Amino acid sequence: MTSAKFEPERYKDEYGKRAQVMIEEKVKGHEIKAAPKAPERGGNVVDIMAALKQSLVKAEPRRDGK
């Protein structure tokens, strides 16, 4: 199996560009504000490992032949 050749020119540094824009705005004297915090996700959190173990127990053949 071969892997594709890495071509760094295909990738763009979006973080660096955004940081540079913020720096330039700060130099101009503009106030820099942080982005609003993303809302927390609520709901049911599933323990994947517990679910996997439970499914394996259900899938095991019974030794008593049932």
N, C-alpha and C positions, 0 to 999 in steps of 0.2 A: 504494500500500500504506500502510495506517495502522498505527500502533502503539497498543497498549492504554495507557490512562492509568495512570500510576504512582500506586499507592495505598499509601503507606508504612504506614498503619495495618494493613495485611494482614500485615506482617512483624513478628516479635518478636525482640528483642535477647537471644538465649539466652546469648551470651558475657557480656554485661554482667550478666545475672542470676546466672550462675555466679560471676563475679568478686565481685559484691556479697555473695553467700553466704559466699565464702571470707574476705572482709574482715571480715564480722560474726563469723565463727568465730575469726579471729585476734584480734579485739578482746576476745572472751570468754576468751582465753588458751589456746585449743586449738591444737595443733600442726597445721600444714597440710603434707600430704605430696603430692608430685607423683604423678601417675598412673603406673603401671608402663609402661615403654617397650614399644611394640608389637614383636612378634617380626619379625625381618627375613624378607622373602620370599626364598626361594631359587628355584632353577630356571633355566630358559633365558630369557635376555633377548633379545628379537628387535629387530634394527635395522630399523625400519619403512621408512626411506628406502632402505636397501640392498635390502630385499625388493621394494619398489615398482619400483626401477630394474631389478632382475632380471626381474620380471614383464613390464615394458615391452619389454625386450630379447627375451624369448620371444614376445611378441605381435607384434613388428615383422614385416612380410612380408619374405621373402628377395628379394634383388635378382636372384638367379640363377634364379628361377622355381620353386624347390623348396619 
